[in-house]
């Protein structure tokens, strides 16, 4: 039960954190919140107004898409947190929004460097979810095998007139983690979620990650 509470709290903190400070450059970056995407101004195409390209590995691996599944690119932001002289993590966060259907997607892409504190290690959280929670209600093992430890947590609506949400988690080589949260009109199931995000996962460039 404690692990369930921990993972739930960590998921919420990763997706709702408003601001972090880059301890190496003293620049502030905001983490994307799926609840505010519709209030942001759409940009004509994929862009990098916050200088996230300085995090070369994640930036080159991330799909530079203007649109995805009828959703417009909204923002890309980044965070860096140094936990010790030898441990840090970086994340690039992108968001997409469909003004017609109001569907939303937030992608948080993490790179873990060094021995990051276990309690905040997103890799451990992804593995725990996959290994221990996918036999519980609303947690599923993804059918997609593009990355490791892939799981989906679905918060389904009661009708087709309401919005459902899902969080897809996976890792790669104990160094990278991906958290994708989507919010869509209507009811969801594992097949629908996997189908929706498959093309995005396939668009990730594996070369920088290997």
C-alpha positions in Angstrom: 0.0 0.0 0.0 2.8 2.4 0.8 4.4 1.8 -2.6 1.0 2.5 -4.3 0.7 5.8 -2.4 4.3 6.7 -3.2 4.0 6.0 -6.9 0.7 7.9 -7.1 2.2 10.9 -5.4 5.3 10.8 -7.5 3.2 10.7 -10.7 1.2 13.7 -9.5 4.3 15.6 -8.6 6.0 14.9 -11.9 3.0 16.2 -13.9 1.9 19.1 -11.7 5.2 20.6 -10.7 5.0 24.3 -11.7 8.7 25.3 -11.6 12.2 24.0 -10.9 15.5 25.8 -10.8 18.4 24.7 -12.8 21.1 24.5 -10.2 23.9 24.7 -12.7 22.8 27.7 -14.7 20.2 29.4 -12.3 17.7 29.4 -15.1 14.1 28.5 -14.2 12.0 26.1 -16.3 8.4 25.1 -15.8 7.2 21.5 -16.0 4.2 21.0 -18.2 0.8 20.7 -16.5 -1.9 19.0 -18.6 -4.6 21.0 -17.0 -3.3 24.3 -18.5 -2.5 23.3 -22.1 -5.7 24.6 -23.5 -4.9 28.1 -22.0 -1.6 28.3 -23.8 -1.1 30.0 -27.2 -0.5 27.7 -30.1 2.7 28.1 -32.1 2.9 27.6 -35.9 5.3 24.7 -35.5 7.7 22.9 -33.2 10.0 25.4 -31.5 12.5 25.8 -28.7 11.9 29.2 -27.0 13.5 28.0 -23.7 16.8 26.8 -25.0 16.2 23.2 -24.3 18.5 22.1 -27.1 21.4 22.5 -24.6 20.3 19.1 -23.3 21.5 17.5 -26.5 20.7 13.8 -25.9 17.0 14.3 -25.1 16.5 17.1 -27.6 17.9 15.0 -30.5 15.9 12.0 -29.5 12.6 13.8 -29.0 10.3 13.9 -32.0 10.2 17.4 -33.4 6.5 17.3 -34.5 4.4 20.2 -35.4 1.2 18.2 -35.0 0.3 14.8 -33.6 -3.1 13.1 -34.0 -4.7 16.4 -34.9 -3.2 18.1 -31.9 -1.1 21.2 -32.3 2.3 21.7 -30.7 2.0 24.0 -27.7 5.2 24.2 -25.7 8.6 22.7 -25.0 10.2 23.3 -21.6 13.0 21.7 -19.7 14.3 21.1 -16.2 17.6 20.1 -14.7 18.1 19.1 -11.1 21.5 18.3 -9.5 21.3 16.1 -6.5 25.0 15.7 -5.7 28.3 16.1 -7.4 27.8 12.9 -9.3 24.0 12.6 -9.6 21.5 14.7 -11.6 18.4 14.3 -13.8 17.2 16.3 -16.8 13.7 16.4 -18.4 12.3 17.8 -21.6 8.6 18.3 -21.6 6.4 18.9 -24.6 2.7 19.4 -24.9 0.1 19.1 -27.7 -3.6 20.2 -27.8 -6.5 19.8 -30.2 -8.7 22.9 -29.9 -11.6 21.1 -31.5 -11.8 17.9 -29.5 -9.9 19.3 -26.5 -7.7 16.2 -26.5 -4.4 16.9 -24.8 -1.0 15.1 -24.5 2.0 15.9 -22.3 5.3 14.1 -22.8 8.0 14.1 -20.1 11.3 12.7 -21.2 13.9 12.0 -18.5 17.6 11.4 -18.5 19.1 10.0 -15.3 22.8 10.6 -14.5 24.6 9.0 -11.6 23.1 7.5 -8.5 20.0 9.6 -8.2 18.2 9.4 -4.8 16.0 6.3 -4.8 12.9 8.0 -3.4 12.9 10.4 -6.4 14.3 8.1 -9.1 11.8 8.0 -11.9 13.4 4.8 -13.3 12.6 2.9 -10.1 9.1 4.3 -10.2 8.6 3.0 -13.7 9.9 -0.4 -12.8 7.8 -0.6 -9.7 4.6 0.2 -11.6 5.4 -2.4 -14.3 6.4 -5.2 -11.9 4.0 -4.7 -9.0 1.0 -2.6 -10.0 0.0 -4.1 -13.4 -2.0 -6.8 -11.7 -4.2 -4.2 -10.0 -7.3 -2.4 -11.2 -6.7 0.4 -13.8 -3.0 -0.6 -14.3 -1.9 -2.6 -17.4 1.2 -3.9 -19.1 1.4 -2.2 -22.5 1.4 -4.3 -25.6 4.1 -2.0 -27.1 7.6 -3.3 -26.9 9.5 -0.3 -28.3 10.9 0.5 -24.8 11.2 -1.5 -21.5 8.9 -1.7 -18.5 6.0 -0.2 -20.4 2.8 0.2 -18.5 -0.5 2.2 -18.7 -2.6 3.6 -15.9 -6.1 4.5 -17.1 -8.6 6.8 -15.4 -11.7 6.1 -17.4 -14.8 8.3 -17.7 -18.3 7.0 -17.1 -19.6 8.0 -20.6 -18.5 9.0 -24.1 -19.4 12.6 -23.2 -16.7 12.9 -20.5 -12.9 13.0 -20.7 -10.7 10.0 -19.7 -7.0 10.2 -19.0 -4.2 7.7 -19.2 -0.5 7.7 -18.2 2.0 5.6 -20.2 5.3 4.8 -18.5 8.5 3.2 -19.9 12.2 3.2 -19.5 15.3 2.5 -21.6 18.7 1.1 -20.4 18.2 2.3 -16.8 19.1 5.8 -17.9 16.1 7.2 -19.7 12.4 7.3 -18.8 9.3 8.4 -20.6 6.0 9.5 -19.1 3.2 10.4 -21.5 -0.1 11.6 -20.2 -3.1 11.9 -22.5 -6.6 13.2 -21.9 -9.3 12.3 -24.5 -13.0 12.6 -24.9 -14.8 9.3 -24.4 -14.0 6.0 -22.8 -10.5 4.5 -22.9 -9.0 1.0 -22.9 -5.5 -0.3 -23.2 -5.8 -1.0 -27.0 -6.9 2.6 -27.6 -4.1 4.1 -25.5 -1.4 1.9 -27.1 -2.7 2.7 -30.6 -2.8 6.5 -29.9 0.8 6.7 -28.7 2.5 4.1 -30.9 3.4 6.5 -33.7 4.9 9.0 -31.3 7.1 6.3 -29.7 8.3 5.1 -33.1 9.2 8.7 -34.0 11.7 8.9 -31.1 15.2 8.7 -32.4 17.0 5.8 -30.8 20.5 6.8 -31.9 21.1 9.4 -29.2 19.9 7.0 -26.6 22.3 4.2 -27.4 
